[in-house]
Amino acid sequence: MVYTYKEIFNKYKDDYKIRKALENKEIYKIEKGIYSDSKYANPLIVYSIKYPNAVITMDNAFYFYNLTDVIPNKIYLDTPRNSHPIKNNKIVQLFSDEDLLNIGKNVVNVENQEIYMFDKERMLIELIRKRNKIPFDYYKEIISNYRDIADELDMYKIENYLSYFKNDVNLFDTMQREVF
């Protein structure tokens, strides 16, 4: 499990006991303000807890949903447009309007901890929106995998999500051509 400082403080009641728990390897400090009961913590969980307003997106979501076998080497976080920039070379920060950030936002369970991640339908829209910014082979691999699960996708959700985007007609046409 991954914990915030506040959660660890509630458990151990003071900083002295926290330091003792760290020395005895009962808990491990992962980053400033983030602790774990195991030596290595899943970065998706760590950064979801560290940045609670962020949503996991792009490469991490595609990998989580088994749409690609390429293991992401960075964490992709979508944050509100007015957020402070995250200065961490392990994170790729994307900015979205507040209303777009909640579309398709889903709670998923990763190693018995809940984190925010966009659902498959929203990720299809993001893939189509950002198709010119990602490598062509990678795009084709994910589109091919979306074709395989096209029957599982909720078209009502997709149409509803698309209505929030400016170029919804173009996105829908591309989606129809590429996936369905």
N, CA, C and O atoms as a DFTB+ gen file, in Angstrom:
720 C
 N C O
     1  1       0.837      -1.181       0.000
     2  2       0.000       0.000       0.000
     3  2       0.881       1.243       0.000
     4  3       1.989       1.245       0.535
     5  1       0.365       2.282      -0.604
     6  2       1.048       3.568      -0.646
     7  2       0.231       4.540       0.205
     8  3      -0.998       4.562       0.141
     9  1       0.935       5.338       0.997
    10  2       0.274       6.238       1.940
    11  2       0.818       7.656       1.799
    12  3       1.951       7.862       1.364
    13  1      -0.002       8.619       2.172
    14  2       0.456      10.001       2.277
    15  2       1.066      10.186       3.668
    16  3       0.912       9.335       4.544
    17  1       1.749      11.296       3.853
    18  2       2.321      11.592       5.169
    19  2       1.215      11.662       6.221
    20  3       1.381      11.181       7.341
    21  1       0.100      12.258       5.852
    22  2      -1.015      12.407       6.794
    23  2      -1.520      11.038       7.270
    24  3      -1.792      10.852       8.456
    25  1      -1.643      10.090       6.347
    26  2      -2.096       8.740       6.711
    27  2      -1.077       8.034       7.612
    28  3      -1.453       7.359       8.570
    29  1       0.201       8.193       7.301
    30  2       1.256       7.591       8.125
    31  2       1.278       8.241       9.502
    32  3       1.451       7.560      10.512
    33  1       1.104       9.554       9.542
    34  2       1.101      10.267      10.823
    35  2      -0.072       9.803      11.687
    36  3       0.075       9.645      12.899
    37  1      -1.233       9.585      11.069
    38  2      -2.393       9.089      11.822
    39  2      -2.131       7.697      12.394
    40  3      -2.626       7.356      13.468
    41  1      -1.356       6.903      11.673
    42  2      -1.059       5.545      12.124
    43  2      -0.022       5.534      13.246
    44  3      -0.198       4.836      14.245
    45  1       1.075       6.315      13.085
    46  2       2.182       6.277      14.041
    47  2       2.141       7.388      15.092
    48  3       2.879       7.322      16.075
    49  1       1.323       8.377      14.913
    50  2       1.026       9.446      15.886
    51  2       2.100      10.513      16.069
    52  3       1.769      11.612      16.516
    53  1       3.351      10.259      15.754
    54  2       4.355      11.327      15.811
    55  2       5.546      11.006      14.907
    56  3       5.722       9.873      14.459
    57  1       6.360      12.038      14.651
    58  2       7.487      11.902      13.724
    59  2       8.552      10.930      14.233
    60  3       9.195      10.242      13.440
    61  1       8.735      10.873      15.546
    62  2       9.730       9.950      16.110
    63  2       9.381       8.510      15.742
    64  3      10.247       7.755      15.302
    65  1       8.120       8.128      15.919
    66  2       7.694       6.760      15.605
    67  2       7.764       6.488      14.099
    68  3       8.016       5.360      13.677
    69  1       7.542       7.518      13.305
    70  2       7.668       7.372      11.846
    71  2       9.127       7.092      11.489
    72  3       9.409       6.196      10.694
    73  1      10.063       7.861      12.079
    74  2      11.492       7.633      11.832
    75  2      11.911       6.227      12.267
    76  3      12.683       5.566      11.573
    77  1      11.409       5.777      13.400
    78  2      11.723       4.425      13.887
    79  2      11.178       3.365      12.923
    80  3      11.852       2.373      12.644
    81  1       9.964       3.575      12.419
    82  2       9.371       2.630      11.460
    83  2      10.191       2.598      10.173
    84  3      10.353       1.540       9.565
    85  1      10.708       3.755       9.757
    86  2      11.568       3.813       8.570
    87  2      12.882       3.066       8.823
    88  3      13.345       2.316       7.964
    89  1      13.477       3.269       9.994
    90  2      14.730       2.583      10.339
    91  2      14.535       1.067      10.417
    92  3      15.406       0.301      10.005
    93  1      13.394       0.643      10.943
    94  2      13.100      -0.793      11.094
    95  2      12.535      -1.415       9.822
    96  3      12.193      -2.597       9.788
    97  1      12.445      -0.606       8.791
    98  2      11.942      -1.044       7.483
    99  2      10.511      -1.593       7.543
   100  3      10.142      -2.500       6.796
   101  1       9.718      -1.018       8.454
   102  2       8.283      -1.324       8.488
   103  2       7.589      -0.578       7.352
   104  3       6.638      -1.065       6.741
   105  1       8.107       0.631       7.093
   106  2       7.621       1.452       5.977
   107  2       8.831       2.004       5.236
   108  3       9.944       2.016       5.762
   109  1       8.599       2.460       4.011
   110  2       9.668       3.024       3.184
   111  2       9.213       4.369       2.656
   112  3       8.051       4.551       2.293
   113  1      10.148       5.313       2.617
   114  2       9.840       6.619       2.044
   115  2      10.108       6.534       0.549
   116  3      11.236       6.279       0.127
   117  1       9.070       6.748      -0.247
   118  2       9.187       6.657      -1.695
   119  2       9.599       8.005      -2.273
   120  3      10.533       8.093      -3.070
   121  1       8.895       9.043      -1.865
   122  2       9.172      10.427      -2.253
   123  2       8.768      11.303      -1.090
   124  3       8.244      10.817      -0.087
   125  1       9.009      12.590      -1.223
   126  2       8.601      13.510      -0.173
   127  2       7.082      13.403       0.027
   128  3       6.301      13.640      -0.894
   129  1       6.690      13.043       1.244
   130  2       5.272      12.960       1.579
   131  2       4.578      11.687       1.140
   132  3       3.370      11.549       1.334
   133  1       5.322      10.740       0.545
   134  2       4.735       9.483       0.067
   135  2       5.507       8.310       0.682
   136  3       6.733       8.237       0.593
   137  1       4.762       7.403       1.303
   138  2       5.350       6.250       1.977
   139  2       4.687       4.974       1.484
   140  3       3.578       4.993       0.950
   141  1       5.396       3.858       1.678
   142  2       4.853       2.572       1.262
   143  2       5.274       1.502       2.260
   144  3       6.289       1.642       2.943
   145  1       4.488       0.432       2.339
   146  2       4.889      -0.672       3.200
   147  2       5.753      -1.685       2.449
   148  3       6.183      -2.686       3.022
   149  1       6.002      -1.423       1.171
   150  2       6.951      -2.245       0.414
   151  2       8.040      -1.332      -0.156
   152  3       7.824      -0.135      -0.344
   153  1       9.192      -1.905      -0.421
   154  2      10.343      -1.105      -0.855
   155  2      10.095      -0.401      -2.190
   156  3      10.529       0.734      -2.390
   157  1       9.399      -1.079      -3.095
   158  2       9.122      -0.498      -4.404
   159  2       7.617      -0.345      -4.567
   160  3       6.856      -1.277      -4.307
   161  1       7.201       0.819      -4.993
   162  2       5.775       1.099      -5.166
   163  2       5.490       1.367      -6.636
   164  3       6.332       1.898      -7.359
   165  1       4.304       0.995      -7.062
   166  2       3.881       1.237      -8.436
   167  2       3.819       2.747      -8.680
   168  3       3.125       3.456      -7.951
   169  1       4.536       3.252      -9.695
   170  2       4.546       4.695      -9.951
   171  2       3.157       5.265     -10.262
   172  3       2.889       6.427      -9.958
   173  1       2.276       4.465     -10.863
   174  2       0.915       4.950     -11.122
   175  2       0.230       5.331      -9.819
   176  3      -0.440       6.360      -9.734
   177  1       0.403       4.496      -8.812
   178  2      -0.214       4.761      -7.512
   179  2       0.468       5.944      -6.837
   180  3      -0.200       6.827      -6.300
   181  1       1.794       5.959      -6.865
   182  2       2.555       7.027      -6.207
   183  2       2.135       8.396      -6.735
   184  3       1.833       9.298      -5.954
   185  1       2.116       8.554      -8.069
   186  2       1.816       9.870      -8.623
   187  2       0.329      10.192      -8.590
   188  3      -0.045      11.364      -8.617
   189  1      -0.523       9.177      -8.532
   190  2      -1.951       9.435      -8.364
   191  2      -2.231       9.982      -6.971
   192  3      -3.084      10.850      -6.791
   193  1      -1.504       9.463      -5.992
   194  2      -1.673       9.961      -4.625
   195  2      -1.012      11.325      -4.472
   196  3      -1.546      12.210      -3.804
   197  1       0.144      11.490      -5.088
   198  2       0.867      12.765      -4.975
   199  2       0.123      13.901      -5.676
   200  3       0.152      15.041      -5.212
   201  1      -0.544      13.592      -6.794
   202  2      -1.291      14.593      -7.553
   203  2      -2.749      14.145      -7.656
   204  3      -3.157      13.607      -8.685
   205  1      -3.536      14.360      -6.599
   206  2      -4.904      13.816      -6.553
   207  2      -5.861      14.402      -7.587
   208  3      -6.887      13.787      -7.876
   209  1      -5.560      15.569      -8.151
   210  2      -6.441      16.158      -9.176
   211  2      -6.115      15.662     -10.577
   212  3      -6.812      16.003     -11.532
   213  1      -5.073      14.870     -10.709
   214  2      -4.628      14.389     -12.021
   215  2      -5.315      13.080     -12.382
   216  3      -5.757      12.324     -11.517
   217  1      -5.390      12.836     -13.699
   218  2      -5.971      11.607     -14.226
   219  2      -4.912      10.923     -15.092
   220  3      -4.282      11.567     -15.931
   221  1      -4.720       9.625     -14.889
   222  2      -3.765       8.854     -15.700
   223  2      -4.314       8.761     -17.122
   224  3      -5.497       8.483     -17.321
   225  1      -3.451       8.994     -18.104
   226  2      -3.907       9.018     -19.492
   227  2      -2.830       8.479     -20.438
   228  3      -1.769       8.032     -20.003
   229  1      -3.117       8.530     -21.702
   230  2      -2.249       8.160     -22.818
   231  2      -1.547       6.808     -22.628
   232  3      -2.219       5.812     -22.360
   233  1      -0.239       6.749     -22.756
   234  2       0.495       5.479     -22.801
   235  2       0.182       4.566     -21.615
   236  3       0.042       3.354     -21.773
   237  1       0.073       5.167     -20.417
   238  2      -0.207       4.364     -19.231
   239  2      -1.589       3.723     -19.296
   240  3      -1.754       2.560     -18.927
   241  1      -2.571       4.469     -19.759
   242  2      -3.931       3.924     -19.874
   243  2      -3.991       2.869     -20.977
   244  3      -4.621       1.826     -20.799
   245  1      -3.344       3.127     -22.110
   246  2      -3.334       2.135     -23.195
   247  2      -2.707       0.822     -22.714
   248  3      -3.204      -0.260     -23.029
   249  1      -1.631       0.922     -21.962
   250  2      -0.970      -0.274     -21.438
   251  2      -1.852      -0.968     -20.401
   252  3      -1.969      -2.193     -20.402
   253  1      -2.469      -0.186     -19.520
   254  2      -3.340      -0.749     -18.479
   255  2      -4.508      -1.527     -19.086
   256  3      -4.889      -2.584     -18.583
   257  1      -5.072      -0.995     -20.172
   258  2      -6.216      -1.639     -20.826
   259  2      -5.790      -2.696     -21.859
   260  3      -6.623      -3.185     -22.622
   261  1      -4.512      -3.043     -21.883
   262  2      -3.968      -4.057     -22.806
   263  2      -4.188      -3.708     -24.279
   264  3      -4.450      -4.588     -25.099
   265  1      -4.081      -2.438     -24.601
   266  2      -4.203      -2.003     -25.988
   267  2      -2.836      -1.891     -26.655
   268  3      -2.743      -1.677     -27.864
   269  1      -1.790      -2.037     -25.871
   270  2      -0.426      -2.034     -26.392
   271  2       0.439      -2.900     -25.482
   272  3       0.119      -3.106     -24.311
   273  1       1.530      -3.399     -26.033
   274  2       2.465      -4.150     -25.197
   275  2       3.721      -3.329     -24.905
   276  3       4.682      -3.836     -24.326
   277  1       3.707      -2.064     -25.308
   278  2       4.826      -1.160     -25.049
   279  2       4.700      -0.635     -23.617
   280  3       3.730       0.041     -23.275
   281  1       5.680      -0.954     -22.800
   282  2       5.659      -0.504     -21.405
   283  2       6.063       0.971     -21.368
   284  3       7.146       1.326     -21.832
   285  1       5.204       1.832     -20.821
   286  2       5.535       3.264     -20.779
   287  2       6.716       3.531     -19.842
   288  3       6.821       2.930     -18.773
   289  1       7.589       4.429     -20.252
   290  2       8.718       4.770     -19.394
   291  2       8.494       6.086     -18.658
   292  3       9.355       6.524     -17.894
   293  1       7.353       6.714     -18.882
   294  2       6.966       7.925     -18.154
   295  2       5.508       7.783     -17.738
   296  3       4.765       6.969     -18.287
   297  1       5.119       8.583     -16.767
   298  2       3.731       8.606     -16.305
   299  2       3.047       9.797     -16.967
   300  3       3.520      10.928     -16.864
   301  1       1.931       9.537     -17.647
   302  2       1.177      10.582     -18.326
   303  2       0.020      11.014     -17.440
   304  3      -0.884      10.227     -17.156
   305  1       0.054      12.276     -17.002
   306  2      -0.987      12.817     -16.140
   307  2      -1.701      13.963     -16.836
   308  3      -1.062      14.873     -17.364
   309  1      -3.009      13.916     -16.834
   310  2      -3.822      15.011     -17.351
   311  2      -4.285      15.813     -16.142
   312  3      -4.921      15.274     -15.236
   313  1      -3.965      17.098     -16.134
   314  2      -4.274      17.948     -14.986
   315  2      -5.119      19.134     -15.432
   316  3      -5.176      19.444     -16.622
   317  1      -5.781      19.804     -14.476
   318  2      -6.543      21.005     -14.846
   319  2      -5.622      22.056     -15.465
   320  3      -4.442      22.149     -15.124
   321  1      -6.177      22.833     -16.367
   322  2      -5.401      23.827     -17.110
   323  2      -4.687      24.819     -16.193
   324  3      -3.595      25.284     -16.520
   325  1      -5.289      25.144     -15.057
   326  2      -4.692      26.141     -14.163
   327  2      -3.732      25.531     -13.140
   328  3      -3.315      26.222     -12.210
   329  1      -3.377      24.263     -13.289
   330  2      -2.445      23.597     -12.366
   331  2      -1.029      24.132     -12.546
   332  3      -0.645      24.599     -13.618
   333  1      -0.277      24.049     -11.469
   334  2       1.140      24.389     -11.558
   335  2       1.855      23.305     -12.360
   336  3       1.485      22.132     -12.288
   337  1       2.867      23.690     -13.116
   338  2       3.633      22.673     -13.852
   339  2       4.310      21.695     -12.886
   340  3       4.829      22.090     -11.842
   341  1       4.295      20.438     -13.250
   342  2       4.947      19.409     -12.447
   343  2       6.383      19.290     -12.943
   344  3       6.625      18.972     -14.108
   345  1       7.324      19.547     -12.054
   346  2       8.736      19.494     -12.425
   347  2       9.302      18.145     -12.009
   348  3       9.923      18.006     -10.956
   349  1       9.072      17.161     -12.861
   350  2       9.549      15.810     -12.595
   351  2       9.779      15.150     -13.949
   352  3       8.866      15.077     -14.772
   353  1      10.993      14.672     -14.180
   354  2      11.310      14.096     -15.494
   355  2      10.668      12.728     -15.722
   356  3      10.770      12.177     -16.818
   357  1      10.009      12.174     -14.703
   358  2       9.297      10.902     -14.862
   359  2       7.848      11.112     -15.304
   360  3       7.133      10.151     -15.588
   361  1       7.426      12.367     -15.361
   362  2       6.022      12.683     -15.643
   363  2       5.902      13.526     -16.902
   364  3       6.668      14.465     -17.115
   365  1       4.922      13.173     -17.734
   366  2       4.521      14.014     -18.858
   367  2       3.177      14.606     -18.454
   368  3       2.191      13.888     -18.284
   369  1       3.155      15.918     -18.303
   370  2       1.937      16.584     -17.849
   371  2       1.171      17.145     -19.034
   372  3       1.728      17.863     -19.865
   373  1      -0.101      16.815     -19.105
   374  2      -0.999      17.354     -20.117
   375  2      -2.012      18.234     -19.399
   376  3      -2.394      17.948     -18.264
   377  1      -2.443      19.295     -20.054
   378  2      -3.390      20.214     -19.436
   379  2      -4.723      20.152     -20.164
   380  3      -4.764      20.130     -21.395
   381  1      -5.821      20.124     -19.398
   382  2      -7.165      20.101     -19.979
   383  2      -8.057      21.074     -19.228
   384  3      -7.812      21.401     -18.067
   385  1      -9.101      21.533     -19.918
   386  2     -10.114      22.329     -19.240
   387  2     -10.772      21.463     -18.180
   388  3     -10.855      20.243     -18.324
   389  1     -11.235      22.097     -17.124
   390  2     -11.840      21.366     -16.002
   391  2     -13.004      20.484     -16.444
   392  3     -13.151      19.359     -15.966
   393  1     -13.838      20.998     -17.364
   394  2     -14.996      20.204     -17.803
   395  2     -14.574      18.990     -18.635
   396  3     -15.237      17.955     -18.580
   397  1     -13.493      19.094     -19.399
   398  2     -13.011      17.952     -20.188
   399  2     -12.296      16.917     -19.320
   400  3     -12.248      15.737     -19.665
   401  1     -11.751      17.361     -18.209
   402  2     -10.999      16.462     -17.335
   403  2     -11.904      15.421     -16.673
   404  3     -11.454      14.323     -16.348
   405  1     -13.151      15.758     -16.479
   406  2     -14.075      14.835     -15.806
   407  2     -14.804      13.904     -16.762
   408  3     -15.507      12.996     -16.318
   409  1     -14.650      14.113     -18.062
   410  2     -15.324      13.263     -19.048
   411  2     -14.554      11.949     -19.167
   412  3     -13.383      11.940     -19.546
   413  1     -15.208      10.864     -18.846
   414  2     -14.566       9.554     -18.931
   415  2     -13.627       9.244     -17.788
   416  3     -12.914       8.241     -17.821
   417  1     -13.618      10.096     -16.779
   418  2     -12.774       9.868     -15.601
   419  2     -13.351       8.679     -14.838
   420  3     -14.536       8.647     -14.507
   421  1     -12.503       7.725     -14.575
   422  2     -12.938       6.447     -14.042
   423  2     -12.049       6.078     -12.864
   424  3     -10.861       6.402     -12.865
   425  1     -12.589       5.421     -11.879
   426  2     -11.780       4.917     -10.774
   427  2     -11.425       3.470     -11.089
   428  3     -12.308       2.632     -11.270
   429  1     -10.129       3.180     -11.155
   430  2      -9.679       1.813     -11.421
   431  2      -8.870       1.312     -10.227
   432  3      -8.294       2.097      -9.474
   433  1      -8.839       0.019     -10.076
   434  2      -8.136      -0.601      -8.969
   435  2      -6.781      -1.117      -9.457
   436  3      -6.710      -1.998     -10.313
   437  1      -5.720      -0.559      -8.903
   438  2      -4.359      -0.994      -9.224
   439  2      -3.713      -1.433      -7.912
   440  3      -3.509      -0.625      -7.007
   441  1      -3.400      -2.705      -7.823
   442  2      -2.778      -3.270      -6.620
   443  2      -3.550      -2.889      -5.354
   444  3      -2.962      -2.455      -4.363
   445  1      -4.846      -3.053      -5.401
   446  2      -5.762      -2.781      -4.281
   447  2      -5.811      -1.317      -3.860
   448  3      -6.192      -1.014      -2.730
   449  1      -5.435      -0.417      -4.743
   450  2      -5.580       1.007      -4.478
   451  2      -6.311       1.633      -5.647
   452  3      -6.097       1.258      -6.800
   453  1      -7.177       2.591      -5.341
   454  2      -7.983       3.220      -6.374
   455  2      -7.288       4.463      -6.906
   456  3      -6.813       5.307      -6.146
   457  1      -7.238       4.556      -8.236
   458  2      -6.653       5.723      -8.888
   459  2      -7.594       6.174      -9.998
   460  3      -8.455       5.416     -10.446
   461  1      -7.418       7.426     -10.437
   462  2      -8.217       7.952     -11.540
   463  2      -7.517       7.679     -12.865
   464  3      -6.323       7.932     -13.023
   465  1      -8.298       7.154     -13.816
   466  2      -7.791       6.898     -15.158
   467  2      -8.961       7.066     -16.120
   468  3     -10.100       6.749     -15.777
   469  1      -8.683       7.563     -17.318
   470  2      -9.744       7.670     -18.314
   471  2     -10.162       6.278     -18.774
   472  3      -9.340       5.364     -18.834
   473  1     -11.453       6.121     -19.102
   474  2     -11.945       4.827     -19.579
   475  2     -11.542       4.600     -21.034
   476  3     -10.991       5.491     -21.680
   477  1     -11.822       3.399     -21.545
   478  2     -11.406       3.025     -22.905
   479  2     -12.020       3.937     -23.958
   480  3     -11.364       4.279     -24.943
   481  1     -13.266       4.330     -23.758
   482  2     -13.943       5.188     -24.738
   483  2     -13.273       6.557     -24.812
   484  3     -13.040       7.079     -25.903
   485  1     -12.967       7.132     -23.668
   486  2     -12.292       8.432     -23.658
   487  2     -10.883       8.306     -24.238
   488  3     -10.409       9.207     -24.930
   489  1     -10.218       7.187     -23.956
   490  2      -8.868       6.995     -24.480
   491  2      -8.871       6.847     -25.997
   492  3      -7.907       7.238     -26.656
   493  1      -9.941       6.289     -26.560
   494  2     -10.053       6.226     -28.020
   495  2     -10.135       7.635     -28.593
   496  3      -9.500       7.939     -29.604
   497  1     -10.911       8.488     -27.950
   498  2     -11.016       9.883     -28.395
   499  2      -9.659      10.572     -28.279
   500  3      -9.252      11.290     -29.192
   501  1      -8.960      10.363     -27.175
   502  2      -7.632      10.968     -26.992
   503  2      -6.650      10.459     -28.042
   504  3      -5.828      11.221     -28.551
   505  1      -6.735       9.185     -28.362
   506  2      -5.858       8.614     -29.392
   507  2      -6.097       9.297     -30.731
   508  3      -5.146       9.666     -31.419
   509  1      -7.355       9.465     -31.100
   510  2      -7.692      10.118     -32.370
   511  2      -7.268      11.588     -32.335
   512  3      -6.733      12.100     -33.319
   513  1      -7.501      12.262     -31.225
   514  2      -7.128      13.682     -31.106
   515  2      -5.624      13.895     -31.244
   516  3      -5.185      14.872     -31.850
   517  1      -4.842      12.988     -30.686
   518  2      -3.382      13.166     -30.630
   519  2      -2.640      12.269     -31.611
   520  3      -1.448      12.011     -31.438
   521  1      -3.332      11.794     -32.632
   522  2      -2.725      10.830     -33.565
   523  2      -1.513      11.388     -34.295
   524  3      -0.633      10.618     -34.680
   525  1      -1.436      12.697     -34.497
   526  2      -0.285      13.283     -35.196
   527  2       0.913      13.502     -34.276
   528  3       2.004      13.833     -34.741
   529  1       0.712      13.318     -32.974
   530  2       1.789      13.555     -32.016
   531  2       2.437      12.272     -31.514
   532  3       3.406      12.320     -30.756
   533  1       1.909      11.128     -31.931
   534  2       2.482       9.859     -31.479
   535  2       3.022       9.090     -32.681
   536  3       2.559       9.300     -33.802
   537  1       3.989       8.207     -32.469
   538  2       4.563       7.450     -33.593
   539  2       3.497       6.647     -34.343
   540  3       2.592       6.072     -33.737
   541  1       3.622       6.619     -35.663
   542  2       2.617       5.989     -36.520
   543  2       2.428       4.503     -36.203
   544  3       1.294       4.027     -36.147
   545  1       3.521       3.766     -35.997
   546  2       3.424       2.329     -35.694
   547  2       2.686       2.088     -34.378
   548  3       1.883       1.163     -34.257
   549  1       2.974       2.931     -33.409
   550  2       2.323       2.834     -32.099
   551  2       0.821       3.107     -32.239
   552  3      -0.007       2.401     -31.664
   553  1       0.492       4.135     -33.009
   554  2      -0.908       4.480     -33.273
   555  2      -1.630       3.309     -33.940
   556  3      -2.729       2.937     -33.529
   557  1      -1.015       2.736     -34.958
   558  2      -1.634       1.625     -35.690
   559  2      -1.834       0.403     -34.789
   560  3      -2.852      -0.282     -34.891
   561  1      -0.874       0.132     -33.915
   562  2      -1.009      -0.999     -32.985
   563  2      -2.228      -0.811     -32.079
   564  3      -3.016      -1.737     -31.885
   565  1      -2.372       0.383     -31.535
   566  2      -3.488       0.640     -30.620
   567  2      -4.814       0.635     -31.370
   568  3      -5.798       0.084     -30.877
   569  1      -4.852       1.241     -32.555
   570  2      -6.080       1.236     -33.366
   571  2      -6.476      -0.201     -33.704
   572  3      -7.654      -0.555     -33.644
   573  1      -5.510      -1.012     -34.052
   574  2      -5.781      -2.416     -34.361
   575  2      -6.394      -3.134     -33.155
   576  3      -7.324      -3.926     -33.303
   577  1      -5.872      -2.855     -31.982
   578  2      -6.420      -3.466     -30.767
   579  2      -7.807      -2.921     -30.438
   580  3      -8.649      -3.643     -29.904
   581  1      -8.047      -1.650     -30.753
   582  2      -9.400      -1.097     -30.582
   583  2     -10.380      -1.785     -31.534
   584  3     -11.530      -2.027     -31.169
   585  1      -9.934      -2.099     -32.744
   586  2     -10.803      -2.826     -33.688
   587  2     -11.224      -4.168     -33.104
   588  3     -12.367      -4.594     -33.267
   589  1     -10.294      -4.828     -32.425
   590  2     -10.585      -6.134     -31.828
   591  2     -11.636      -6.055     -30.720
   592  3     -12.376      -7.011     -30.490
   593  1     -11.699      -4.909     -30.033
   594  2     -12.663      -4.777     -28.933
   595  2     -13.801      -3.814     -29.272
   596  3     -14.507      -3.350     -28.376
   597  1     -13.980      -3.514     -30.544
   598  2     -14.990      -2.533     -30.961
   599  2     -16.382      -2.878     -30.446
   600  3     -17.159      -1.980     -30.122
   601  1     -16.707      -4.158     -30.367
   602  2     -18.030      -4.569     -29.887
   603  2     -18.222      -4.295     -28.397
   604  3     -19.352      -4.149     -27.932
   605  1     -17.134      -4.227     -27.659
   606  2     -17.205      -3.989     -26.216
   607  2     -17.361      -2.507     -25.878
   608  3     -17.781      -2.169     -24.772
   609  1     -17.028      -1.619     -26.816
   610  2     -17.075      -0.183     -26.547
   611  2     -18.516       0.310     -26.521
   612  3     -19.365      -0.161     -27.278
   613  1     -18.772       1.261     -25.642
   614  2     -20.103       1.838     -25.490
   615  2     -20.227       3.044     -26.427
   616  3     -19.686       4.114     -26.148
   617  1     -20.942       2.860     -27.533
   618  2     -21.076       3.933     -28.534
   619  2     -21.811       5.147     -27.968
   620  3     -21.511       6.281     -28.340
   621  1     -22.756       4.918     -27.086
   622  2     -23.477       6.039     -26.473
   623  2     -22.506       6.921     -25.688
   624  3     -22.565       8.148     -25.771
   625  1     -21.610       6.286     -24.922
   626  2     -20.597       7.037     -24.173
   627  2     -19.716       7.839     -25.122
   628  3     -19.449       9.019     -24.891
   629  1     -19.269       7.185     -26.192
   630  2     -18.375       7.855     -27.145
   631  2     -19.062       9.074     -27.748
   632  3     -18.473      10.154     -27.800
   633  1     -20.298       8.912     -28.202
   634  2     -21.035      10.038     -28.786
   635  2     -21.247      11.141     -27.763
   636  3     -21.134      12.325     -28.083
   637  1     -21.551      10.755     -26.544
   638  2     -21.737      11.740     -25.478
   639  2     -20.432      12.485     -25.200
   640  3     -20.431      13.712     -25.098
   641  1     -19.324      11.756     -25.078
   642  2     -18.025      12.382     -24.835
   643  2     -17.643      13.316     -25.981
   644  3     -17.148      14.420     -25.751
   645  1     -17.875      12.871     -27.213
   646  2     -17.497      13.674     -28.383
   647  2     -18.212      15.019     -28.406
   648  3     -17.667      15.996     -28.920
   649  1     -19.414      15.083     -27.863
   650  2     -20.183      16.331     -27.891
   651  2     -19.494      17.452     -27.112
   652  3     -19.823      18.623     -27.307
   653  1     -18.552      17.121     -26.241
   654  2     -17.832      18.127     -25.459
   655  2     -16.626      18.707     -26.203
   656  3     -16.058      19.710     -25.771
   657  1     -16.237      18.091     -27.302
   658  2     -15.051      18.529     -28.033
   659  2     -15.444      19.395     -29.229
   660  3     -16.497      19.196     -29.833
   661  1     -14.583      20.358     -29.561
   662  2     -14.876      21.320     -30.632
   663  2     -15.009      20.658     -31.998
   664  3     -15.939      20.972     -32.742
   665  1     -14.127      19.777     -32.333
   666  2     -14.118      19.151     -33.660
   667  2     -14.738      17.758     -33.611
   668  3     -14.180      16.801     -34.148
   669  1     -15.894      17.654     -32.965
   670  2     -16.523      16.353     -32.733
   671  2     -16.877      15.606     -34.016
   672  3     -16.773      14.380     -34.059
   673  1     -17.292      16.320     -35.062
   674  2     -17.675      15.662     -36.321
   675  2     -16.447      15.015     -36.971
   676  3     -16.507      13.868     -37.416
   677  1     -15.340      15.753     -37.022
   678  2     -14.104      15.203     -37.601
   679  2     -13.583      14.013     -36.793
   680  3     -13.142      13.014     -37.360
   681  1     -13.640      14.129     -35.473
   682  2     -13.190      13.027     -34.621
   683  2     -14.045      11.785     -34.848
   684  3     -13.523      10.674     -34.937
   685  1     -15.355      11.975     -34.942
   686  2     -16.259      10.844     -35.146
   687  2     -16.026      10.200     -36.509
   688  3     -16.018       8.974     -36.623
   689  1     -15.835      11.024     -37.550
   690  2     -15.563      10.484     -38.890
   691  2     -14.277       9.656     -38.902
   692  3     -14.243       8.556     -39.455
   693  1     -13.235      10.185     -38.296
   694  2     -11.960       9.464     -38.227
   695  2     -12.127       8.159     -37.452
   696  3     -11.596       7.120     -37.843
   697  1     -12.861       8.225     -36.364
   698  2     -13.104       7.038     -35.549
   699  2     -13.866       5.971     -36.342
   700  3     -13.537       4.787     -36.273
   701  1     -14.868       6.390     -37.082
   702  2     -15.651       5.459     -37.903
   703  2     -14.763       4.795     -38.961
   704  3     -14.857       3.591     -39.202
   705  1     -13.913       5.593     -39.577
   706  2     -13.026       5.103     -40.627
   707  2     -11.966       4.146     -40.078
   708  3     -11.673       3.119     -40.691
   709  1     -11.395       4.487     -38.927
   710  2     -10.246       3.745     -38.395
   711  2     -10.626       2.524     -37.560
   712  3      -9.929       1.510     -37.588
   713  1     -11.732       2.619     -36.814
   714  2     -12.040       1.571     -35.835
   715  2     -13.275       0.759     -36.189
   716  3     -13.235      -0.471     -36.169
   717  1     -14.369       1.432     -36.511
   718  2     -15.654       0.715     -36.646
   719  2     -15.967       0.301     -38.069
   720  3     -17.009      -0.305     -38.321
